[in-house]
Amino acid sequence: MTILVTGATGFIGRHVCATLTSQQHHVVALLRDPTTQLPTLKQQIRQLGGDEHALSAVKGDLDETSLGLQGPLPALSAIVHLGARFAWQLAMAEARRTNVAGSLAVAELARQQQCRLVFISGFMLENHAHLARLGIDTQPGGKTEWPSVYTRAGGYEASKLEAAIRVREFARQHPLDMVEIQPATVSGHSQRGELDPQQPLYQLIANLHTGRLAMIPGSQCHWLPLVCVDGLAELIALACVDPQAPARLLALDPNTPSLGGLLQHCAAALGRKPPRHYMPIPLLRGLLRLPGLPRLMNTWPEALHFIQTTRFDTRASSDYMKQHGLVHPDTDGVLTLCVQHFLCCTQREH
Ligand SMILES: NC(=O)c1ccc[n+]([C@@H]2O[C@H](COP(=O)([O-])OP(=O)(O)OC[C@H]3O[C@@H](n4cnc5c(N)ncnc54)[C@H](OP(=O)(O)O)[C@@H]3O)[C@@H](O)[C@H]2O)c1
């Protein structure tokens, strides 16, 4: 199969390219600057166990009209859309341009190619109470005041939610074969613990390491649902090729410990004392309104939405994964590896 991947250079994208090429698929990566990005990506894919020879690139940009594609593409069997601006404090216009308009341009390309779109959204789309609180109407043709959602949720999360809802609408209006994958916060590789420094879990470990996380956000019931990057990449690869793949797959390990348990485990692996006391989220959010504090604490108010008490129904996804021999690895083991990887990175920095 020939599969186009957007966001191929990103943390998840690299693992998806490695998995797909190791399964003998040909991957075309949509890159903003193929001349400089492709050689590095090939090297990374080789290190991750993929086949660099099965990877080529095409120049494209989610911010440009029709993705800025300059020539015809080969016939595609599927498109995996991972590309996104992933950052806190994103301005609405910027987030919308890349994450919403870019996603719709990718959906249009899948329609033109008459190929499957494997669209990567996020697990918050299954937190229906949260969506209602933000004022999002998920019904087909529903009306949502998007600018106020951006104010409440911040640019990144709001644009991911808007993109998913608009792309679903596009798929309803056009004959588009789409599988939506909804990942939880991504943890490191299940065997090696690799995790990019920009990833939220890496930041949490860094905050624990530097003593900036003196209290546990939320309560004993709060958690940050996780999924390991290689398991997610395998699920995405399966969604590209399986004609029977369900229309939506929630990629979330229901056995992720509570946030307190997670921090305790990571603190032990770091050789630090774990925080013991809880700070209610509204209080923490209030504190983070003080100028300069988010940077000082390396914690942004919009990131707090992902720490929650909601439990998710993962039965359909878990059954599908089991049917295909995919299982979530032991979370504690993955967390230990992530911490070891973090310590190696910090030692290298010094
Ligand atoms: N990581 C998580 O915990 C998590 C959880 C749920 C969902 N997701 C979703 O999964 C996807 C991938 O996440 P990630 O963690 O792998 O992100 P990442 O490491 O930040 O990678 C983002 C990717 O998007 C590309 N990109 C950004 N702007 C672009 C543009 N204008 N045109 C073309 N490509 C552009 C980047 O390319 P450059 O190298 O050129 O910058 C990079 O390859 C995102 O859609 C994210 O919302 C992530």
The ligand as an SDF file (V2000), in Angstrom:
LIG
                    3D

 48 52  0  0  0  0  0  0  0  0999 V2000
    1.1700   13.6760   21.8120 N   0  0  0  0  0  0  0  0  0  0  0  0
    0.0210   13.4860   22.4190 C   0  0  0  0  0  0  0  0  0  0  0  0
   -0.0650   13.2740   23.6430 O   0  0  0  0  0  0  0  0  0  0  0  0
   -1.2520   13.4930   21.5920 C   0  0  0  0  0  0  0  0  0  0  0  0
   -2.4610   13.0600   22.1850 C   0  0  0  0  0  0  0  0  0  0  0  0
   -3.6120   13.0760   21.4240 C   0  0  0  0  0  0  0  0  0  0  0  0
   -3.5860   13.5050   20.1040 C   0  0  0  0  0  0  0  0  0  0  0  0
   -2.4050   13.9260   19.5570 N   0  0  0  0  0  0  0  0  0  0  0  0
   -2.4020   14.3780   18.1530 C   0  0  0  0  0  0  0  0  0  0  0  0
   -1.4950   13.5550   17.4130 O   0  0  0  0  0  0  0  0  0  0  0  0
   -0.8970   14.3300   16.3910 C   0  0  0  0  0  0  0  0  0  0  0  0
    0.6120   14.2050   16.4440 C   0  0  0  0  0  0  0  0  0  0  0  0
    1.0750   14.5740   17.7390 O   0  0  0  0  0  0  0  0  0  0  0  0
    2.6270   14.6030   18.0960 P   0  0  0  0  0  0  0  0  0  0  0  0
    2.7230   14.5370   19.5620 O   0  0  0  0  0  0  0  0  0  0  0  0
    3.3560   13.6140   17.2680 O   0  0  0  0  0  0  0  0  0  0  0  0
    2.9910   16.0820   17.6120 O   0  0  0  0  0  0  0  0  0  0  0  0
    4.4150   16.7530   17.2890 P   0  0  0  0  0  0  0  0  0  0  0  0
    5.5290   15.8950   17.7590 O   0  0  0  0  0  0  0  0  0  0  0  0
    4.3210   18.1560   17.7760 O   0  0  0  0  0  0  0  0  0  0  0  0
    4.4490   16.7800   15.6840 O   0  0  0  0  0  0  0  0  0  0  0  0
    3.6760   17.6640   14.9440 C   0  0  0  0  0  0  0  0  0  0  0  0
    3.9000   17.3790   13.4920 C   0  0  0  0  0  0  0  0  0  0  0  0
    3.0650   18.2610   12.7090 O   0  0  0  0  0  0  0  0  0  0  0  0
    3.8540   18.8650   11.7100 C   0  0  0  0  0  0  0  0  0  0  0  0
    3.3380   20.1820   11.3380 N   0  0  0  0  0  0  0  0  0  0  0  0
    3.0990   21.2430   12.1590 C   0  0  0  0  0  0  0  0  0  0  0  0
    2.6830   22.2860   11.4280 N   0  0  0  0  0  0  0  0  0  0  0  0
    2.6680   21.8880   10.1280 C   0  0  0  0  0  0  0  0  0  0  0  0
    2.3280   22.5050    8.9050 C   0  0  0  0  0  0  0  0  0  0  0  0
    1.9280   23.7790    8.8470 N   0  0  0  0  0  0  0  0  0  0  0  0
    2.4170   21.8020    7.7610 N   0  0  0  0  0  0  0  0  0  0  0  0
    2.8420   20.5040    7.7820 C   0  0  0  0  0  0  0  0  0  0  0  0
    3.1700   19.8490    8.9180 N   0  0  0  0  0  0  0  0  0  0  0  0
    3.0820   20.5360   10.0710 C   0  0  0  0  0  0  0  0  0  0  0  0
    5.2590   18.9760   12.3060 C   0  0  0  0  0  0  0  0  0  0  0  0
    6.1790   19.1230   11.2600 O   0  0  0  0  0  0  0  0  0  0  0  0
    7.5910   19.9460   11.4130 P   0  0  0  0  0  0  0  0  0  0  0  0
    8.6000   18.9130   11.8200 O   0  0  0  0  0  0  0  0  0  0  0  0
    7.8160   20.4940   10.0500 O   0  0  0  0  0  0  0  0  0  0  0  0
    7.3720   20.9990   12.4610 O   0  0  0  0  0  0  0  0  0  0  0  0
    5.3430   17.6180   13.0190 C   0  0  0  0  0  0  0  0  0  0  0  0
    5.6870   16.6150   12.0950 O   0  0  0  0  0  0  0  0  0  0  0  0
   -1.4200   15.7560   16.5540 C   0  0  0  0  0  0  0  0  0  0  0  0
   -2.5010   15.9170   15.6810 O   0  0  0  0  0  0  0  0  0  0  0  0
   -1.8830   15.7960   17.9950 C   0  0  0  0  0  0  0  0  0  0  0  0
   -2.9080   16.7360   18.1830 O   0  0  0  0  0  0  0  0  0  0  0  0
   -1.2400   13.9250   20.2690 C   0  0  0  0  0  0  0  0  0  0  0  0
  1  2  1  0
  2  3  2  0
  2  4  1  0
  4  5  1  0
  4 48  2  0
  5  6  2  0
  6  7  1  0
  7  8  2  0
  8  9  1  0
  8 48  1  0
  9 10  1  0
  9 46  1  0
 10 11  1  0
 11 12  1  0
 11 44  1  0
 12 13  1  0
 13 14  1  0
 14 15  2  0
 14 16  1  0
 14 17  1  0
 17 18  1  0
 18 19  2  0
 18 20  1  0
 18 21  1  0
 21 22  1  0
 22 23  1  0
 23 24  1  0
 23 42  1  0
 24 25  1  0
 25 26  1  0
 25 36  1  0
 26 27  1  0
 26 35  1  0
 27 28  2  0
 28 29  1  0
 29 30  1  0
 29 35  2  0
 30 31  1  0
 30 32  2  0
 32 33  1  0
 33 34  2  0
 34 35  1  0
 36 37  1  0
 36 42  1  0
 37 38  1  0
 38 39  2  0
 38 40  1  0
 38 41  1  0
 42 43  1  0
 44 45  1  0
 44 46  1  0
 46 47  1  0
M  CHG  2   8   1  16  -1
M  END
$$$$
